[in-house]
Amino acid sequence: LGSLAFLLFGCAPTVVNTAPLEEIAANSKVSSIQGLSSSPYRLGAGDDIEIKFFFSPEMNERLIVAPDGTISMMFAPRVYAEGLTLDELTAVLKKNFAKHIKQPDMVIIIRGYASQRVFVAGEVSKPGPIQLIGAETILQILDEAGWVTPAGGTGNVILVRRDPDTGTKKIYTVNVDKLVVGADLSQDVMVQAGDVVLVPPSDSIAADRWIDQNIRQILPFSTGVSGSYFINSSTAGIVP
């Protein structure tokens, strides 16, 4: 089921190319939702937008950004919106409409941030996507997922995140046990859109079955990616 090789260790091995949890804290000085940070929000697939024309109201339309990142409307049958700010998309649409509308002045309003989701899977009561509302931490996300089931292991909760610079996935482990007793509050890292949170079973014997049923089916790795997945008491990472 894919080209990833998953290796589980009962003790703490030396892992190369690890992703230290401190890395997340260092990059979480602004909100996990781009729209609440100092940077302009960039549209993503599933976002609900409304386009209103000042002088041609008959052209008004409400659209959902398609899975391929495009939107389609009259005189603009296929426009890539994903990754664009509202100002950038407005400029693109005005250029398309300039040949057909005398005054293509418009405003674009975001009605729903569907692309701002975190995916939770494994041993939680309510697995699935969770909509981000403001800045949220992994503890809040687990709470919204109905918390860890009795069969879940909270010592190594897995956070998978795409590196925006390289496009590769990074794996971190969060010790929720230390977090809930107040022993290490630094474990309560900020999540961001696109993160995948995975809660493994506490029984290490069941880990192989859990990998097949959860990780391999849920992690959005490209089938062309290969690597090894490590779990230990402190860090985890992908080895290219």
C-alpha positions in Angstrom: 0.0 0.0 0.0 2.5 2.6 -1.2 6.2 3.0 -1.1 6.7 4.1 2.5 8.6 1.7 4.8 7.4 2.0 8.4 9.7 0.9 11.2 8.7 0.8 14.9 11.2 0.8 17.7 10.5 -0.1 21.3 13.4 1.9 22.6 14.8 5.3 21.5 17.1 4.8 18.5 19.3 7.4 16.9 17.2 8.9 14.2 18.7 10.9 11.3 17.0 13.9 9.7 14.6 14.3 12.6 12.2 17.2 13.0 12.6 18.6 16.5 9.4 19.9 18.1 11.1 23.2 18.9 11.1 23.9 15.2 7.3 24.3 15.3 7.4 26.6 18.3 9.9 28.8 16.5 7.7 29.1 13.5 4.4 29.7 15.4 4.7 33.3 16.4 1.7 34.2 14.2 -1.7 32.6 13.9 -2.0 29.2 12.2 -4.6 30.7 10.0 -3.0 32.9 7.4 -5.9 35.3 7.4 -5.2 36.3 11.0 -1.4 36.8 10.6 0.4 39.7 9.1 0.5 38.0 5.7 -2.5 38.2 3.3 -4.7 35.1 3.2 -4.1 32.9 0.2 -7.0 31.0 -1.2 -7.1 27.2 -1.1 -9.2 24.4 -2.5 -12.7 24.3 -1.0 -12.8 28.0 0.0 -16.1 29.6 -0.6 -15.9 33.0 -2.3 -18.4 35.6 -3.5 -17.5 37.9 -6.4 -19.5 41.1 -6.6 -19.3 43.6 -9.5 -20.0 47.3 -8.7 -21.4 48.2 -12.2 -22.5 44.8 -13.5 -24.5 43.0 -10.7 -25.8 40.5 -13.2 -22.2 39.0 -13.2 -22.2 38.5 -9.4 -21.4 34.9 -8.5 -20.6 32.7 -5.5 -18.0 30.0 -6.1 -16.1 27.2 -4.5 -12.5 26.8 -5.3 -12.2 23.4 -7.0 -9.9 20.6 -5.9 -7.6 21.5 -8.7 -7.4 25.1 -7.4 -9.5 26.7 -10.1 -12.7 28.7 -10.4 -14.9 29.1 -13.4 -17.4 31.8 -14.4 -18.5 33.6 -17.5 -15.6 35.1 -19.5 -13.2 33.4 -17.1 -13.8 29.6 -17.7 -10.7 28.4 -15.9 -8.8 30.7 -13.5 -6.2 29.4 -11.0 -7.2 30.8 -7.6 -5.4 28.6 -5.2 -2.4 30.3 -3.7 -3.5 33.8 -4.7 -4.4 36.6 -2.4 -7.7 38.4 -2.9 -5.9 41.3 -4.5 -4.1 39.0 -6.9 -7.2 37.1 -7.9 -9.0 40.4 -8.4 -6.3 41.6 -10.8 -6.4 38.3 -12.8 -10.2 38.5 -13.1 -10.2 42.1 -14.1 -7.8 41.3 -16.9 -10.1 38.5 -18.1 -13.2 40.7 -17.9 -11.7 43.8 -19.4 -12.5 42.7 -23.0 -16.2 42.0 -22.1 -17.2 44.5 -19.4 -16.7 48.2 -19.6 -16.1 48.7 -15.9 -15.0 45.3 -14.4 -14.6 46.7 -10.9 -15.3 44.1 -8.3 -14.9 43.0 -4.7 -14.1 39.4 -3.6 -15.4 38.2 -0.3 -14.4 35.0 1.5 -17.5 33.3 2.9 -15.9 30.1 4.1 -12.4 28.9 4.8 -12.8 25.3 4.0 -9.1 24.9 3.2 -8.2 25.8 6.8 -8.5 22.2 8.2 -6.5 19.8 10.3 -7.1 16.1 9.8 -7.2 13.8 12.9 -7.0 10.0 12.7 -6.2 7.0 14.7 -7.3 6.4 18.3 -9.6 9.4 18.8 -13.4 9.4 19.3 -14.2 11.6 16.3 -11.6 11.1 13.5 -11.8 13.3 10.4 -11.2 16.9 9.3 -11.5 19.7 11.9 -12.1 23.3 10.8 -9.6 25.8 12.2 -11.1 28.8 13.9 -8.4 31.2 14.9 -5.2 30.0 16.4 -5.5 26.5 17.9 -3.1 24.1 19.6 -2.8 20.3 19.3 -4.5 20.0 22.7 -7.5 21.9 21.4 -7.6 19.8 18.3 -7.6 16.6 20.2 -10.4 17.9 22.4 -12.4 18.8 19.3 -11.8 15.2 18.1 -13.4 13.9 21.2 -10.1 13.1 22.9 -8.0 9.9 22.8 -9.8 6.6 23.2 -8.9 4.2 26.0 -6.9 2.2 23.4 -4.9 5.3 22.3 -1.3 6.1 23.2 -0.7 9.7 24.2 3.0 9.4 24.7 3.8 9.7 21.0 1.0 11.6 19.2 2.2 12.2 15.6 2.0 15.5 13.8 2.7 15.5 10.0 3.3 18.8 8.3 4.4 19.9 4.9 7.5 22.0 4.7 6.5 25.1 2.7 10.0 25.6 1.4 10.7 22.1 0.2 7.2 20.7 -0.2 8.3 17.5 1.7 6.4 16.2 4.8 8.0 16.4 8.2 7.0 14.2 11.1 7.0 15.4 14.8 6.0 13.6 17.9 4.1 15.2 20.8 4.1 13.8 24.3 0.6 14.6 25.4 1.1 12.7 28.7 3.6 15.4 29.8 1.3 18.1 28.5 -1.9 17.2 30.4 -0.1 16.9 33.7 1.7 20.2 33.2 5.1 18.7 33.1 6.0 20.2 29.6 3.6 22.8 28.2 5.9 23.3 25.3 4.4 20.1 23.8 1.2 22.0 23.1 2.3 23.3 19.7 0.3 25.4 17.3 -1.3 23.5 14.5 -1.8 24.9 11.0 -3.9 24.2 7.9 -3.1 20.9 6.3 -1.6 19.3 9.4 -2.4 15.6 10.0 -2.6 14.5 13.7 -2.3 10.8 14.3 -2.9 9.0 17.6 -1.4 5.5 17.6 -2.6 2.6 19.8 -0.9 2.2 23.2 -0.3 -1.5 22.5 2.9 -1.7 20.5 1.8 -5.1 19.2 -1.1 -3.5 17.5 1.1 -0.8 15.9 1.6 -2.7 12.6 -2.1 -3.2 12.1 -2.7 0.4 13.0 -0.2 1.6 10.4 -1.9 -0.4 7.6 -5.4 0.7 8.6 -4.6 4.4 9.4 -1.2 5.9 8.4 -0.8 4.3 4.9 -4.4 5.3 4.0 -4.5 8.7 5.5 -1.1 10.3 5.1 -1.1 12.5 2.0 2.3 11.2 0.8 2.9 11.0 -2.9 3.3 7.4 -4.1 6.6 8.5 -5.5 8.0 9.2 -2.0 9.9 6.7 -0.1 11.3 6.8 3.4 11.3 5.3 6.8 9.0 6.3 9.7 10.4 6.2 13.2 8.6 6.4 16.5 10.4 6.9 19.8 10.0 8.8 23.0 11.2 12.2 21.8 11.4 12.7 18.0 10.4 11.3 14.7 11.3 12.0 11.2 11.4 10.9 7.5 14.6 9.6 6.1 14.8 10.3 2.3 
